[in-house]
Amino acid sequence: MQIRRLREERGYSLEQLAERSGLSFRGLIYIEHGRRNPSVLTILSIASGLNVAPAQLFEDGFEAPDETKSGE
């Protein structure tokens, strides 16, 4: 999951994201560090706190090269 990367890109501390998503600070740490698996509702809360689509939490963060462009 990409919670930490997305959180840091937005400049949020763990405390801020916990408050924004309505989760406990400790619970968020466990999820971010991979020690707990979040429920679907928790994923939705985290995505809302980060203002992203839930699917973005699972993306690898790297864009594939655009092979449709030729010779620019």
Backbone as a printed PyTorch tensor [residue, N CA C, xyz], in Angstrom:
tensor([[[  0.8430,  -1.1830,   0.0000],
         [  0.0000,   0.0000,   0.0000],
         [  0.8860,   1.2430,   0.0000]],

        [[  0.3560,   2.2980,  -0.5350],
         [  1.1210,   3.5320,  -0.7450],
         [  0.7440,   4.6540,   0.2280]],

        [[  0.2880,   4.3020,   1.4030],
         [ -0.1890,   5.3170,   2.3420],
         [  0.9210,   6.3010,   2.7040]],

        [[  2.0740,   5.7830,   3.0740],
         [  3.1550,   6.6730,   3.5100],
         [  3.5790,   7.6240,   2.3920]],

        [[  3.7720,   7.0930,   1.1850],
         [  4.1930,   7.9340,   0.0640],
         [  3.1700,   9.0320,  -0.1970]],

        [[  1.9020,   8.6650,  -0.2380],
         [  0.8500,   9.6530,  -0.4960],
         [  0.7530,  10.6680,   0.6400]],

        [[  0.8960,  10.1890,   1.8630],
         [  0.8340,  11.0870,   3.0270],
         [  1.9820,  12.0970,   2.9810]],

        [[  3.1820,  11.6070,   2.7140],
         [  4.3410,  12.4970,   2.6760],
         [  4.2800,  13.4640,   1.5060]],

        [[  3.7630,  13.0250,   0.3580],
         [  3.6090,  13.9230,  -0.7930],
         [  2.7040,  15.0980,  -0.4600]],

        [[  1.7360,  14.8640,   0.4210],
         [  0.7930,  15.9180,   0.7930],
         [  1.2640,  16.7130,   2.0110]],

        [[  2.3740,  16.2950,   2.5940],
         [  2.9160,  17.0100,   3.7460],
         [  2.1690,  16.7580,   5.0340]],

        [[  1.4600,  15.6390,   5.1280],
         [  0.7030,  15.3150,   6.3420],
         [  1.5550,  14.4820,   7.2880]],

        [[  1.4530,  14.7800,   8.5580],
         [  2.0460,  13.9150,   9.5730],
         [  1.0880,  12.7480,   9.8020]],

        [[  1.5520,  11.7390,  10.5240],
         [  0.6580,  10.6340,  10.8730],
         [ -0.5210,  11.1380,  11.6950]],

        [[ -0.2490,  12.0730,  12.5910],
         [ -1.3190,  12.6280,  13.4200],
         [ -2.3650,  13.3370,  12.5780]],

        [[ -1.9040,  14.0990,  11.5920],
         [ -2.8420,  14.8230,  10.7260],
         [ -3.6880,  13.8640,   9.9060]],

        [[ -3.0630,  12.8310,   9.3430],
         [ -3.8330,  11.8790,   8.5520],
         [ -4.8110,  11.1110,   9.4290]],

        [[ -4.3880,  10.7530,  10.6290],
         [ -5.2980,  10.0670,  11.5440],
         [ -6.5310,  10.9280,  11.8180]],

        [[ -6.3100,  12.1990,  12.0670],
         [ -7.4320,  13.1060,  12.3240],
         [ -8.3110,  13.2740,  11.0880]],

        [[ -7.6830,  13.4600,   9.9350],
         [ -8.4300,  13.6570,   8.6910],
         [ -9.2450,  12.4330,   8.2960]],

        [[ -8.7320,  11.2450,   8.6390],
         [ -9.4110,  10.0160,   8.2290],
         [-10.2830,   9.4240,   9.3320]],

        [[-10.2210,   9.9920,  10.5260],
         [-11.0490,   9.4920,  11.6250],
         [-10.5430,   8.1970,  12.2230]],

        [[ -9.2510,   7.9270,  12.0760],
         [ -8.6600,   6.7110,  12.6090],
         [ -7.7710,   7.0430,  13.7970]],

        [[ -7.4280,   6.0140,  14.5670],
         [ -6.4900,   6.2400,  15.6600],
         [ -5.0820,   6.3430,  15.0910]],

        [[ -4.2640,   7.1160,  15.7710],
         [ -2.8750,   7.2870,  15.3780],
         [ -2.1660,   5.9320,  15.3450]],

        [[ -2.3100,   5.1640,  16.4080],
         [ -1.6280,   3.8740,  16.5050],
         [ -2.1180,   2.9000,  15.4260]],

        [[ -3.4080,   2.8720,  15.1830],
         [ -3.9440,   1.9970,  14.1400],
         [ -3.3890,   2.3540,  12.7780]],

        [[ -3.2770,   3.6320,  12.5070],
         [ -2.7340,   4.0880,  11.2330],
         [ -1.2640,   3.6970,  11.0860]],

        [[ -0.4990,   3.8020,  12.1600],
         [  0.9100,   3.3850,  12.1160],
         [  1.0010,   1.9030,  11.7580]],

        [[  0.1970,   1.0790,  12.4180],
         [  0.2420,  -0.3610,  12.1460],
         [ -0.1090,  -0.6690,  10.6940]],

        [[ -1.0770,   0.0360,  10.1600],
         [ -1.4650,  -0.1810,   8.7630],
         [ -0.3560,   0.2870,   7.8320]],

        [[  0.1680,   1.4840,   8.0930],
         [  1.2040,   2.0430,   7.2290],
         [  2.4570,   1.1630,   7.2140]],

        [[  2.7770,   0.5430,   8.3270],
         [  3.9740,  -0.2950,   8.4280],
         [  3.7040,  -1.7490,   8.0660]],

        [[  2.4690,  -2.0480,   7.6350],
         [  2.1470,  -3.3960,   7.1910],
         [  1.9360,  -4.4030,   8.3020]],

        [[  1.7230,  -3.9320,   9.5210],
         [  1.5180,  -4.8440,  10.6540],
         [  0.0600,  -5.2310,  10.8190]],

        [[ -0.8340,  -4.4990,  10.1830],
         [ -2.2680,  -4.8190,  10.1960],
         [ -2.8280,  -4.6160,   8.8060]],

        [[ -3.8080,  -5.4220,   8.4790],
         [ -4.5100,  -5.2730,   7.2100],
         [ -5.7910,  -4.4800,   7.4400]],

        [[ -5.9660,  -3.3810,   6.7080],
         [ -7.1620,  -2.5620,   6.9130],
         [ -8.4010,  -3.1960,   6.2900]],

        [[ -9.5310,  -2.9060,   6.8940],
         [-10.8110,  -3.3210,   6.3140],
         [-11.1370,  -2.4060,   5.1350]],

        [[-12.1500,  -2.7740,   4.3910],
         [-12.5830,  -1.9370,   3.2690],
         [-13.0010,  -0.5550,   3.7630]],

        [[-13.7000,  -0.5020,   4.8660],
         [-14.1340,   0.7960,   5.4010],
         [-12.9360,   1.6450,   5.8250]],

        [[-11.9160,   1.0150,   6.3740],
         [-10.7170,   1.7450,   6.7680],
         [ -9.9820,   2.2660,   5.5430]],

        [[ -9.9120,   1.4670,   4.4950],
         [ -9.2930,   1.9130,   3.2430],
         [-10.0270,   3.1350,   2.7090]],

        [[-11.3450,   3.0930,   2.7500],
         [-12.1360,   4.2390,   2.2800],
         [-11.8690,   5.4700,   3.1370]],

        [[-11.7220,   5.2840,   4.4400],
         [-11.4410,   6.4100,   5.3380],
         [-10.0670,   7.0140,   5.0680]],

        [[ -9.0730,   6.1630,   4.8690],
         [ -7.7230,   6.6450,   4.5870],
         [ -7.7010,   7.3920,   3.2540]],

        [[ -8.3420,   6.8120,   2.2410],
         [ -8.3940,   7.4690,   0.9310],
         [ -9.0700,   8.8290,   1.0410]],

        [[-10.1350,   8.9020,   1.8100],
         [-10.8190,  10.1760,   2.0140],
         [ -9.9050,  11.1740,   2.7120]],

        [[ -9.1780,  10.7270,   3.7360],
         [ -8.2620,  11.6000,   4.4550],
         [ -7.1370,  12.1230,   3.5760]],

        [[ -6.7410,  11.3170,   2.5910],
         [ -5.6930,  11.7270,   1.6590],
         [ -6.2440,  12.4260,   0.4210]],

        [[ -7.5690,  12.4280,   0.3030],
         [ -8.2480,  13.0210,  -0.8530],
         [ -7.8040,  12.3530,  -2.1650]],

        [[ -7.8030,  11.0100,  -2.1410],
         [ -7.4610,  10.2270,  -3.3270],
         [ -8.5160,   9.1460,  -3.5240]],

        [[ -8.5400,   8.5730,  -4.7040],
         [ -9.3880,   7.4150,  -4.9600],
         [ -8.7920,   6.2200,  -4.2160]],

        [[ -9.6110,   5.3470,  -3.6610],
         [ -9.0870,   4.1890,  -2.9330],
         [ -8.0840,   3.3660,  -3.7450]],

        [[ -8.2710,   3.2500,  -5.0290],
         [ -7.3530,   2.4670,  -5.8650],
         [ -5.9350,   3.0230,  -5.8280]],

        [[ -5.7910,   4.3270,  -5.6030],
         [ -4.4610,   4.9310,  -5.5600],
         [ -3.6260,   4.4170,  -4.3920]],

        [[ -4.2730,   3.9120,  -3.3620],
         [ -3.5420,   3.3650,  -2.2300],
         [ -2.7880,   2.0970,  -2.6180]],

        [[ -3.1820,   1.4770,  -3.7170],
         [ -2.5980,   0.2090,  -4.1360],
         [ -1.7140,   0.3270,  -5.3610]],

        [[ -1.5940,   1.5140,  -5.9300],
         [ -0.7520,   1.7020,  -7.1080],
         [  0.7010,   1.7390,  -6.6930]],

        [[  1.5870,   1.3810,  -7.6190],
         [  3.0040,   1.3160,  -7.2800],
         [  3.6950,   2.6700,  -7.3030]],

        [[  3.0390,   3.6980,  -7.7990],
         [  3.6110,   5.0350,  -7.7790],
         [  4.4850,   5.3680,  -8.9680]],

        [[  4.6630,   4.4240,  -9.8570],
         [  5.4770,   4.6580, -11.0410],
         [  4.5880,   4.5960, -12.2660]],

        [[  4.7720,   5.5630, -13.1340],
         [  3.9900,   5.5780, -14.3620],
         [  4.7250,   4.8020, -15.4320]],

        [[  3.9740,   4.0130, -16.1770],
         [  4.5620,   3.2910, -17.3010],
         [  4.8540,   4.2950, -18.4000]],

        [[  5.9010,   4.0690, -19.1630],
         [  6.1920,   4.9840, -20.2680],
         [  5.0450,   4.9850, -21.2690]],

        [[  4.7680,   6.1330, -21.7970],
         [  3.6970,   6.2680, -22.7850],
         [  4.2340,   5.8500, -24.1430]],

        [[  3.8570,   4.6650, -24.5680],
         [  4.3780,   4.1230, -25.8210],
         [  3.6170,   4.6330, -27.0350]],

        [[  2.5700,   5.4290, -26.8090],
         [  1.8140,   5.9580, -27.9540],
         [  2.5000,   7.1330, -28.5850]],

        [[  3.3900,   7.7870, -27.8380],
         [  4.1140,   8.9380, -28.3830],
         [  5.2950,   8.4130, -29.1730]],

        [[  5.4960,   8.9780, -30.3400],
         [  6.6250,   8.5130, -31.1530],
         [  7.4480,   9.6840, -31.6100]],

        [[  8.7290,   9.5980, -31.3390],
         [  9.6950,  10.5590, -31.8520],
         [  9.5110,  11.9960, -31.4420]],

        [[  9.0670,  12.2640, -30.2380],
         [  8.9480,  13.6700, -29.8040],
         [ 10.2720,  14.2260, -29.4490]]])
